[in-house]
Amino acid sequence: MLPLEEPLPNLQMDPPARCAERRVLWQIPQTPPGKEREGWGRLCARWQPLRQQSNPLPAAAQFTCEGNNLSGVDIELVGSGYRMSLVKKRFATGKYIVC
C-alpha cells in the first residue's frame, strides 16, 4: 500500500521487503506441509506523510499470489489521516494454457 503521489523516504516494512516502482514486494516463503491452517502472519508497511495536508493523498493496495491460496486477507488503516472510501476484493483462479 503506497501513496500514489508522494515520495516515501521514511517507509518501514515488516517483514523486510523490496520497494520498487511505487510497490512494496514481499517474498513469502512456502508454508511447510501440515502447517497450512496456521497461516503465515502479517505484512506491515508504515510511513509518515512528508507534509500535513488537509486532504490525505490516495493510496492503493493489491495482493497477488502465484501457486498458493490466499485466505483471510484484510487491510487495516491505523491513524486518523486516512479512511477507506473504496475497498474492492476480487478473487481469480484458473489454469491457463496457451498453444
N, C-alpha and C positions, 0 to 999 in steps of 0.2 A: 504494500500500500504506500503510495508516494504522492506527495503534492505534485500536481501536473505542471505548475507554472513557477516553481521556486527552486533554487539550488539547495542542496542538502549537505552542508559541510559538517553538521552535527548529528548525522544518522547513526543510531546504535541498533545492533541486531543481535538477537539471542534465539537460537544458537547462531554462531558466526555464519555469515552468508556473503555472497558476492553481489556487488552493486554494479550494474552496467545498463546503459541506455534507459535510464529512469525506471529500472526494475530492480527489485531485490530477489535474488535467486538462492534458494536453499536447496542443498543436495541432501535429501532424506534417505538414510540407509534402509536397506531391506529389513523387514521385520522377521526375526528368526521364526522358523516353523514352531507352531504351538503357542506362540505369543501374540497372535493376531488380535485376540479380543482385548488385550491390554492397551492397545493403541500406541501411538508414538509420542505424543506430548503436545507441546505448543510452540508456535512460531511467533516471535515478537519483534516488531520494528518500532523504534521510538525516535521522535525528532521534536525539536522546538522551532517554531517559525522564526525566521530571521528578524522579522519586524511584526509588531502587533497591528492587525488590521481590523477594521470594523466588520468586514465580511471575510471569513476564512476562505482560502483558496481551495478549489476542487481537489479531491484525492481519489485514487482508484485502487482497487484490489482485485486480483484474479488468481485463482488456484487451479493448477492443472497437474495431472498425474498420469504417467505412462506406465503401463504394465502392472498397475496395482489399483486397488479400490480406495476411494476416499469416503469416509462417513463421519458424521458429526462435525463437519466443517462449519465454523461460525466465525463471526467477526465481532470484536468489541472495541469501542472507542472510549478512551479514558481521558477525561478533561472536559472543560466547558467550551473549548474553542471550536469543536466540531460537533455536528449532529448528522445523522443519516437521513437523507431525504429520498434516496432511491436505492433499494437493495434488490438485486436480481440473483437468483440461484438457478443454475442450469446444470443438468447432468446429461452427458452424452456418452454412449458406449457403442462398440461395434467392432467388426473386423472388416478392414478394407483391403481388397485385393485388386491390384492393377495389372492388367495383362498387356 
